[in-house]
C-alpha cells in the first residue's frame, strides 16, 4: 500500500471530527446541567455552611476577624470574592457554588488545550471527560478547591507554552496565578515546589536555567508572608484538633494511597468508563490486522523533545500528593484528597497518554464520551451527614428541644432546616474532663459561638438543668461523644431510626410525645 493509500485509509477509518465534537458537546451540556441542578438543590454540607456564614458577615474586616478566630482555616480572598458577589446574587446555593462550576470548566478548557498538543483530539477529549468527572464533586461546592485547581491548570498551560516560546509575560502570569491560589487556600503554596520540580526535571534534561520562571515562583512564594499573622493564629486552633487520637484527617500512608486512587477512580462511574475504554482497546487488538493498529492523531508528535515536556508535566503533577503529604506529616498534621485535587490533571493525562493510539479506539471515542455523558447525567452528589430530613422531622413531635449530637449535622440543619425545626435545635458541649475521640466538630462550633453569640450552643450541664424533655439526633458518622455521654447516664433511650439517623428521646419525655 502506498503512502497516499495509507493516508486515505486512515481518513476513512478515523473518527469523523464532526461526530467527535458533537459527542463532546453532549457531554459538556450534560455536565453543566448536572452541576447546575446539583448546586441548586443539594443542601450545604458543614464546610460550605461555614463559608456562607462568613460571606454573610457585614464587612471585609469582620470576615478577616472571623477567620482569625478559626471560622475556617484559609486566607480571606475566596470569602471576600463571594461576599461581594453575594451583594449581586444573594447567598443561595447556586449563587455560592457558581464560581466553583466556572473554575472547573476553565480547568477543563486549559487541560484540553494542553492535552491536545500531545495526544490529539480524541484522546484529549477522553482525558478531559475523565478529569471533569473526577472533579465534579468540587464543581458543586462553595469551597476554594476548584479555584485552586483552575489556577494550577492555567499555570501548567502557561509553563508548557513557555517551553515552546519564551516570554516574560508567561512567567508573570504563572506567578500571579499561584499567588491567587495561595490567597484562597494555604496549601496552594505547595503548588510552587510542584512546578519547581517540573522545571528542575526540564533543566536537568535540557541544561537550561530559566531565571525569569524561578523569579516568578519566588515572588509567588513570597506572597504567603501576607498571611503569616493569620496562619499563626490558626495554627493554635489546628493543634487543638489534630492532637486527638481519632482525628479524621491524620496524614497516614493509607490516606495517600487512597488519594491517588480517588484522583482517577472517583466512584463506580469512572471505573465503568475506564473499563469500557480498556475493552475497546482489547477489541482493537483482537480484530485489527497486524501492523495496521497505530495511527497518527491530529497534531500529535510521535516522539521528540516536546513529548518529554508533556511527560515532565504529568509526572511533576503526580508529585503534588506526595509533597502535600510530606508537608502535612511534618507540619500541619492534616491531609485530605481535596487538598490535592489539582493532581487529577496529571492522573487523567497519565491514563490517556498511556492508552494505545489505535484506530478502533480513535473511532470509539465519541461512543466513550457519550457513555461519560450518560454516567454524568445519573450523578447524585453525596455529602457526609446528609439524610432524608422530612422522614426524621415528622418523628419529632411537640415543641421539645432537638439536641443535635453530631456537629456535621448541626451546622447544615441550623442553616437550612424548616423554621419550626430550626427554632428547636441546640448543640451541647461536653463538660470538662469528658473528651471525644475527635473533637474537631465541637471545637469548630465553639469557635463559631464566639463569633456569633446567638448560635444555640450551650453546655450539657446547663441544658439538663433547664430541660427534662428533649430529643437527640445522631448519625454516628463522626466521633462526637455526646450521645454516649447521655446513654451512659441513662438519660435517653433509642426510639426509632430513620435511614442513617438514630432518634433518641429523654426518659422524662411523656410517652404521648415520643413518636
C-alpha positions in Angstrom: 0.0 0.0 0.0 1.4 3.4 -1.0 1.7 6.3 1.4 -1.2 8.0 -0.3 -3.3 5.0 0.0 -2.4 4.6 3.7 -3.4 8.2 4.3 -6.7 7.7 2.5 -7.3 4.5 4.5 -6.7 6.4 7.8 -9.0 9.2 6.8 -11.7 6.6 6.2 -11.1 4.8 9.5 -10.5 7.7 11.8 -13.4 9.1 13.8 -15.3 11.8 12.0 -14.4 15.1 13.5 -18.0 16.3 13.5 -19.2 13.3 15.5 -16.3 13.7 17.9 -17.2 17.3 18.6 -20.9 16.7 18.8 -20.3 14.0 21.4 -18.1 16.4 23.4 -20.8 19.0 23.2 -23.4 16.5 24.6 -21.0 15.6 27.4 -20.5 19.3 28.3 -24.2 20.0 28.2 -24.9 17.0 30.5 -22.1 18.0 32.8 -23.3 21.6 33.1 -26.9 20.6 33.7 -25.8 18.2 36.5 -23.7 20.9 38.0 -26.5 23.4 38.0 -29.1 21.1 39.3 -26.8 19.6 42.0 -25.6 23.0 43.0 -29.1 24.4 43.3 -30.8 21.6 45.1 -28.2 19.8 47.3 -28.1 21.1 50.9 -24.8 22.7 52.0 -22.5 20.4 54.0 -20.7 21.7 57.1 -17.7 23.4 55.5 -19.9 25.1 52.9 -22.3 26.3 55.6 -19.3 27.9 57.4 -18.3 29.5 54.2 -21.7 31.0 53.7 -21.9 32.3 57.3 -18.5 34.0 56.8 -19.7 35.5 53.5 -22.8 37.0 55.2 -20.7 39.0 57.6 -21.2 42.7 57.0 -17.6 43.8 56.1 -14.2 42.7 55.0 -12.8 43.5 58.4 -15.4 41.3 60.1 -14.6 38.5 57.6 -10.9 38.7 58.4 -11.6 38.8 62.1 -13.8 35.7 62.0 -11.2 33.8 60.1 -8.6 34.8 62.7 -10.9 33.3 65.3 -10.9 30.0 63.5 -14.1 30.3 61.5 -12.3 28.4 58.7 -8.6 27.6 58.1 -7.9 29.7 55.0 -7.0 33.2 53.8 -9.8 35.6 53.1 -9.7 36.1 49.3 -12.2 33.4 48.5 -14.6 34.6 51.1 -14.2 38.2 50.1 -14.9 37.3 46.5 -18.1 35.5 47.4 -19.0 38.3 49.8 -19.0 40.9 47.1 -20.6 38.5 44.6 -23.4 37.9 47.1 -24.3 41.6 47.0 -25.4 41.0 43.4 -26.7 37.4 43.6 -27.6 36.7 47.2 -26.3 33.7 49.1 -28.5 30.9 47.5 -27.0 27.5 46.9 -26.4 28.0 43.2 -25.0 31.6 43.6 -22.4 30.4 46.2 -21.4 27.4 44.1 -21.4 29.0 40.7 -17.7 30.3 40.9 -16.6 26.6 41.5 -18.6 25.5 38.5 -16.9 28.2 36.3 -13.5 27.3 37.7 -13.9 23.6 36.9 -15.0 24.4 33.3 -11.9 26.7 32.9 -9.8 23.8 34.3 -11.2 21.5 31.6 -10.6 24.1 28.9 -6.9 24.7 29.9 -6.3 20.9 30.3 -7.8 20.2 26.9 -5.5 22.8 25.3 -2.5 21.2 27.0 -3.5 17.6 26.2 -4.4 18.3 22.6 -0.9 19.4 21.9 0.4 16.0 22.6 -2.4 13.5 22.4 -4.6 14.6 19.5 -8.3 15.4 19.7 -9.8 12.0 20.6 -7.5 11.2 23.5 -7.5 14.7 24.7 -11.3 14.8 24.8 -11.4 11.4 26.6 -8.9 12.7 29.1 -10.9 15.8 29.8 -14.1 13.7 30.3 -12.3 11.6 32.9 -10.8 14.8 34.5 -14.1 16.6 34.7 -15.9 13.6 36.1 -13.3 13.3 38.8 -13.6 17.0 39.7 -17.4 17.0 39.7 -17.7 17.0 43.5 -15.5 20.1 43.7 -17.6 21.8 41.0 -20.7 21.9 43.2 -19.1 23.1 46.5 -18.8 26.6 47.9 -15.2 25.9 48.7 -11.9 27.1 47.2 -10.6 23.8 45.9 -12.0 24.3 42.3 -10.4 27.7 42.2 -7.0 26.3 43.3 -7.3 23.6 40.6 -8.2 26.2 38.0 -5.1 28.3 38.8 -2.9 25.2 38.6 -4.3 24.1 35.3 -3.7 27.6 33.8 -0.2 27.6 35.2 0.6 24.3 33.6 -0.7 25.5 30.2 1.5 28.6 30.5 4.5 26.6 31.6 4.1 24.4 28.6 3.7 27.5 26.4 6.9 28.9 27.9 8.7 25.8 26.8 7.7 26.4 23.3 8.1 30.1 23.1 9.8 32.1 25.8 8.1 35.3 27.0 8.3 37.1 30.3 4.6 37.6 30.4 4.0 33.9 30.8 6.3 33.8 33.8 4.5 36.8 35.3 1.1 35.1 34.7 2.3 31.9 36.4 3.4 33.9 39.4 0.1 35.8 39.6 -2.0 32.6 39.3 0.0 30.9 42.1 -0.3 34.0 44.3 -4.1 33.9 43.7 -4.2 30.3 44.6 -2.3 30.9 47.9 -4.7 33.7 48.8 -7.7 31.3 48.8 -6.0 28.3 50.4 -2.7 28.0 52.3 -1.9 24.5 50.9 -1.7 26.1 47.5 1.8 27.2 48.4 2.8 23.6 47.7 1.9 24.1 44.0 5.1 26.1 43.8 7.5 23.2 44.7 5.4 21.0 42.4 6.1 23.3 39.4 9.6 23.8 40.6 10.2 20.1 40.4 8.9 20.1 36.8 11.3 22.9 36.0 14.2 21.1 37.7 13.5 18.0 35.6 13.5 20.0 32.5 16.6 21.9 33.4 18.4 18.7 34.1 17.4 17.3 30.7 18.0 20.4 28.6 20.8 22.0 30.6 18.8 25.3 30.7 18.3 27.5 33.7 15.4 29.9 33.2 15.8 32.7 35.7 12.5 34.5 34.8 10.5 31.5 35.8 12.3 31.0 39.1 11.8 34.7 39.9 8.1 34.3 39.3 7.9 31.2 41.6 9.9 33.1 44.2 7.6 36.1 44.1 4.5 33.8 44.3 6.0 32.1 47.4 6.7 35.5 49.0 3.0 36.3 49.0 2.5 33.9 51.8 4.1 36.5 54.0 0.9 38.5 53.8 -0.9 35.7 55.6 1.6 34.8 58.3 -0.3 36.6 61.1 -3.4 34.7 60.1 -1.5 31.4 59.8 0.0 31.9 63.2 -3.5 32.5 64.8 -5.0 29.4 63.0 -2.1 27.2 64.0 -3.2 27.3 67.6 -6.7 26.1 66.7 -5.3 23.4 64.3 -3.1 22.0 67.1 -6.1 21.5 69.3 -7.9 19.5 66.6 -5.1 17.3 65.2 -3.8 16.1 68.5 -6.9 14.0 69.2 -6.5 10.2 68.9 -9.1 9.7 66.1 -8.6 12.9 64.2 -10.3 12.3 60.8 -7.5 13.7 58.6 -4.3 12.3 60.1 -1.6 12.0 57.4 -1.2 8.3 57.2 0.2 6.3 54.2 -3.2 4.7 53.5 -4.6 8.2 53.1 -2.0 9.0 50.5 -2.7 5.8 48.6 -6.4 6.5 48.8 -5.9 10.0 47.4 -4.2 8.7 44.3 -7.0 6.1 43.8 -9.7 8.8 44.2 -8.0 11.1 41.7 -8.8 8.8 38.8 -11.2 6.1 40.2 -13.6 8.7 41.6 -16.6 6.4 42.2 -18.0 3.5 40.2 -18.8 5.6 37.1 -15.2 6.4 36.4 -14.4 2.7 36.8 -17.1 1.8 34.3 -15.8 4.4 31.8 -12.2 3.1 32.1 -13.4 -0.5 31.8 -15.2 0.3 28.6 -12.2 2.1 27.2 -9.9 -0.9 28.0 -12.5 -3.1 26.3 -12.3 -1.0 23.2 -8.6 -1.3 23.1 -8.7 -5.0 23.6 -11.2 -5.4 20.8 -8.9 -3.4 18.5 -6.1 -5.8 19.3 -8.3 -8.7 18.5 -10.0 -7.6 15.3 -7.4 -5.4 13.6 -4.8 -6.8 11.2 -1.2 -6.9 12.3 0.8 -3.7 11.6 -2.3 -1.6 11.0 -3.1 -0.5 14.5 -1.3 2.6 15.3 -2.4 5.9 13.8 -1.1 9.4 13.9 -3.7 11.6 15.6 -4.3 15.2 14.5 -1.4 17.3 15.9 0.2 14.6 17.9 4.0 14.3 17.8 5.0 10.6 18.0 8.3 11.4 19.6 10.8 14.1 20.2 11.7 16.7 22.8 8.2 18.3 23.0 6.7 15.0 24.2 9.2 14.9 27.0 7.9 18.3 28.2 4.4 16.7 28.4 5.5 13.7 30.5 7.6 16.1 32.7 4.3 18.0 33.4 2.4 14.7 34.0 4.9 13.2 36.5 5.6 16.6 38.1 1.9 17.0 38.7 1.7 13.5 40.2 4.2 14.6 42.8 1.7 17.0 44.3 0.1 14.5 46.7 3.5 13.3 47.9 4.6 17.0 48.5 1.4 17.8 50.4 1.5 14.6 52.4 5.1 15.2 53.5 4.2 18.8 54.5 1.1 17.6 56.4 3.1 14.9 58.2 5.8 17.3 59.2 3.8 20.5 60.0 0.1 20.7 59.8 -0.8 17.1 60.6 -3.8 17.3 58.2 -4.1 15.6 54.9 -7.2 15.2 52.7 -7.7 14.4 49.0 -9.4 17.7 48.5 -6.0 19.4 49.2 -4.5 17.7 46.1 -7.5 17.8 43.7 -5.3 19.6 41.1 -3.3 16.3 40.7 -6.3 14.9 38.9 -5.0 16.7 35.9 -1.9 14.6 35.9 -3.8 11.3 36.6 -6.1 11.9 33.7 -3.2 12.8 31.4 -1.3 9.7 32.5 -4.3 7.4 31.7 -5.0 9.0 28.3 -1.3 9.2 27.4 -0.8 5.6 28.2 -3.7 4.4 26.0 -2.5 2.8 22.8 -3.3 5.1 19.9 -5.2 2.6 17.8 -7.7 3.1 15.0 -10.7 1.5 16.7 -10.1 3.5 19.9 -10.0 6.7 17.9 -13.2 5.8 16.2 -14.8 4.7 19.5 -14.0 7.9 21.5 -17.4 9.6 20.5 -19.1 6.5 22.0 -17.0 6.7 25.1 -17.7 10.4 25.5 -21.5 9.6 25.2 -21.0 6.9 27.9 -19.4 9.5 30.1 -22.3 11.9 29.4 -24.8 9.2 30.4 -22.9 8.4 33.6 -22.7 12.0 34.4 -26.4 12.5 33.9 -27.0 9.9 36.6 -24.7 11.5 39.2 -26.0 12.4 42.6 -23.7 14.2 45.0 -23.2 12.7 48.4 -22.4 14.8 51.4 -21.4 13.4 54.8 -24.3 13.9 57.2 -26.9 14.2 54.5 -30.2 12.4 55.3 -33.9 12.3 54.5 -34.8 15.2 56.7 -38.5 15.0 56.3 -38.5 11.4 57.4 -36.7 12.5 60.6 -38.6 15.7 61.3 -42.0 14.1 61.3 -41.0 11.9 64.2 -40.1 14.9 66.4 -43.4 15.7 67.9 -44.3 18.5 70.4 -42.1 21.6 70.9 -39.3 19.9 72.8 -35.7 20.9 72.1 -33.8 18.9 69.5 -30.3 18.1 70.5 -28.0 17.6 67.5 -25.3 15.3 68.8 -23.2 15.4 65.6 -21.5 18.6 64.6 -21.6 17.5 60.9 -25.4 17.7 61.1 -25.7 20.8 63.4 -24.4 23.5 61.1 -26.3 22.3 57.9 -29.5 21.9 59.9 -29.1 25.3 61.6 -28.7 26.8 58.1 -31.5 25.1 56.1 -33.9 23.2 58.4 -37.6 24.4 58.3 -38.1 27.4 60.8 -40.3 25.3 63.1 -37.4 22.8 63.5 -34.6 25.3 63.5 -36.1 27.1 66.4 -35.8 23.9 68.5 -32.2 23.0 67.6 -29.4 23.1 70.1 -25.8 21.8 70.3 -24.4 20.7 73.6 -20.8 20.9 74.6 -19.3 18.2 76.9 -18.2 19.0 80.4 -14.5 19.4 81.3 -12.8 16.1 81.5 -15.0 14.3 79.0 -13.3 14.2 75.6 -14.4 13.0 72.2 -12.1 10.8 70.2 -12.2 13.5 67.6 -13.4 16.8 69.0 -12.9 18.7 65.7 -16.7 19.4 65.2 -17.2 20.5 68.7 -14.2 22.8 68.6 -15.4 24.4 65.3 -18.9 25.0 66.7 -17.5 26.5 69.9 -15.3 28.9 67.8 -18.4 29.9 65.9 -20.3 30.5 69.1 -17.6 33.1 70.0 -18.1 34.7 66.6 -21.9 34.6 66.7 -23.3 34.5 70.3 -26.8 33.9 69.0 -25.8 30.4 67.9 -27.8 27.9 70.1 -24.8 26.2 71.7 -24.6 25.6 75.5 -23.0 23.2 78.0 -24.8 19.9 78.6 -24.9 20.5 82.3 -26.8 23.8 82.0 -29.1 22.4 79.4 -30.1 19.4 81.6 -30.9 21.7 84.5 -33.4 23.6 82.4 -34.9 20.8 80.2 -36.4 17.5 81.1 -37.9 16.6 77.8 -35.8 16.6 74.6 -34.9 14.6 71.5 -31.4 13.7 70.3 -30.4 13.2 66.7 -27.2 11.3 65.8 -25.9 9.7 62.6 -22.8 8.3 64.2 -20.8 9.4 61.2 -18.3 11.1 63.4 -16.7 10.5 66.8 -18.7 13.2 68.7 -19.3 11.7 72.2 -22.4 13.5 73.4 -24.8 10.6 72.7 -22.6 8.1 74.6 -22.4 10.6 77.5 -26.2 10.8 77.8 -26.6 7.0 77.3 -24.0 6.2 80.0 -26.1 8.3 82.4 -29.3 6.6 81.4 -30.9 9.9 80.3 -32.0 8.9 76.8 -33.4 5.9 75.0 -33.3 5.0 71.3 -36.9 5.2 70.0 -36.5 4.9 66.2 -34.2 5.1 63.2 -34.9 7.0 60.0 -32.4 5.9 57.3 -29.0 6.6 58.9 -30.3 8.9 61.7 -30.9 7.5 65.1 -33.6 9.3 67.1 -33.4 9.2 70.9 -35.7 10.8 73.5 -35.1 11.7 77.1 -36.6 9.3 79.6 -38.6 12.2 81.1 -40.3 12.9 77.7 -44.1 12.0 78.0 -44.9 8.8 76.1 -47.6 10.6 74.1 -45.0 12.9 72.6 -42.5 10.2 71.7 -43.4 9.2 68.2 
